[in-house]
Amino acid sequence: MVSGGGTGGHLFPGVAVAEAMLARHPAGKVLFVGTGRHTDARVLANRLFQTAAISAMGLKGKNVVQRLAALVQLPLSVVSALRLMRSFRPRLVLGVGGYVTGPVLLAARLLKIPTAIHEQNSVPGMANRKLGRFVDRVFLSIPGSEEFFDQAKCVLTGNPLRQELMAAAAKKREGNAAPVLLVLGGSLGAHRVNTLMTGAMEILRPLLPAEALIIHQTGRDDEQAVAARYAELGVRAEVGAFFDNMADLYSRADLVVSRAGATTLAEITAFGLPMILIPYPFAADDHQRKNGAYLVQGGAAKMFAQAELTEKLLAEEIERLLRDTDKRRQMGAAAERLARPGATAAIVEQCEKLMGIG
């Protein structure tokens, strides 16, 4: 059983492990327990594994009324998870993040089922810190995050990526005749990234070749406004609220402008792409900035605080990198060195050991 949800960053690592486990054990079964939110439903649709949803609420960053509601919901969520486990009878439960993982792993603990969690970020959230106290194994993506857990339980694996991404990343990329800029705001979109980019493109449009292309993932709220603004500016653009074909988009890109969620960064590094990062400033424990710092130190990224970044500064940085092929090549090579392409296999092997089949 795999549990996680709420955002693509909490779903895609679990999808990668679930699909890899089924590929290695075709006669086995995997149940993915999510939240039932729109993002979960879209990401988990038409997969080879089974899916289920339970209601769960978070505590961190909530007001008193919301916290009380979450505390009332918790035992109900645990009961729902217990019912699923008694029906599905998992040999292992893996949590990959999001509010739903807490009650699911608590239920597994009550039933004495082996458990593990995967922490994508440099700084774990409150739920994983607490869950780390009783799970059997903690899989980590970024060096240094082991300080928050019992280090005897920790295995540095990297962030698991779906097979279609790994297959595309392994192929030799062909150069573009005109630059292709990929803009990512996370699976739910990022309004400030959207406004910064449309403002930057107003400045950049006369400076770039007419054939230059921007591929921009906006989130649902801003999709139409961003597409309309690019059309007004005469910018060639592919705009979408959410893209399913990420392997193709990464394969086409020359440069990425992105938030600094851990799963997105793992994907970008796998493709060896240079990046400009704008961390979400309200992420718990400022973990996006810390995620990005690891790549900046490694020479793979430039990073700017959202509060300090202007459309003009972003335009200047994009133009500088698009014109400097050697710099982009150096940053891309650094990104590739920091990638961990064996992450999925490493986690599957550890899960097999916990289930007594490896």
ABEGO torsion letter per residue (X at the ends): XBBEEGBAAAAAAAAAAAAAAAAABAABBBBBBBAGBAAAAAAABGBABBBBBBBBBBABGBBAAAAAAAAAAAAAAAAAAAAAAAAAGBABBBBAEEAAAAAAAAAAAAAGBBBBBBBABABBBAAAAAAAAABABBBBABBGAAAABBAAABBBAEBBBBAAAAAAAABBBBBBABBBBBBBAEAAEBAAAAAAAAAAAAAAAAABBAABBBBBBAEAAAAAAAAAAAAAAGBBBBBBABBABAAAAAAABABBBBBABAAAAAAAAAAGBBBBBBBBAABBGGAAAAAAAAAAAAGABBBBBAAABBAAAAAAAAAAAAABAAAAAAAAAAAAAABBAAAAAAAAAAAAAAAGAX
